[in-house]
Amino acid sequence: MPEGLILGSKLFNVFINDLDDGIESTFAKFSDDTKLGNEVNTSEGRAILQRDLDRLEEWASKSSMKFNKDKCEVLHVGQNNQRSQYRLGSVWLGSSLAERDRAVW
């Protein structure tokens, strides 16, 4: 029943349409994935990223949704990256130096 899959996907997109409201960081949303990124080489950049994570958690709570926090990770890139820690709600996110994304490392 392809029509149902398409309709379900469109309804889901309508439901998460406001997910990025107020987000200052670079943001990408897919049907099964959300990506948030920012330059964090300053304390302000780190604060913006944490505020955006707080906004996402607030949205999830208001929308009766949950992020799978076990799958949420911080990808640290750059030679001088301070590898700051971030949290989503009360859960500190794990970190990684490499991630597989759409079959590419």
JOBEL-V720058 format. One record per backbone hydrogen bond with DSSP energy under -0.5 kcal/mol. NH is the residue of the N-H (numbers start at 1). CO is the residue of the C=O. If there is no record, write none. Layout:
nh:NH co:CO
nh:NH co:CO
This chain:
nh:4 co:1
nh:5 co:1
nh:6 co:2
nh:7 co:3
nh:8 co:4
nh:9 co:5
nh:10 co:6
nh:11 co:7
nh:12 co:8
nh:13 co:9
nh:14 co:10
nh:15 co:11
nh:16 co:12
nh:17 co:14
nh:19 co:16
nh:21 co:18
nh:23 co:20
nh:26 co:37
nh:28 co:35
nh:30 co:33
nh:33 co:30
nh:35 co:28
nh:37 co:26
nh:46 co:42
nh:47 co:43
nh:48 co:44
nh:49 co:45
nh:50 co:46
nh:51 co:47
nh:52 co:48
nh:53 co:49
nh:54 co:50
nh:55 co:51
nh:56 co:52
nh:57 co:53
nh:58 co:54
nh:59 co:55
nh:60 co:56
nh:61 co:57
nh:62 co:58
nh:63 co:59
nh:64 co:61
nh:65 co:60
nh:69 co:67
nh:71 co:68
nh:74 co:94
nh:75 co:73
nh:76 co:74
nh:76 co:96
nh:77 co:75
nh:81 co:78
nh:88 co:91
nh:89 co:87
nh:91 co:88
nh:92 co:90
nh:93 co:86
nh:94 co:72
nh:96 co:74
nh:101 co:99
nh:101 co:104
nh:104 co:101
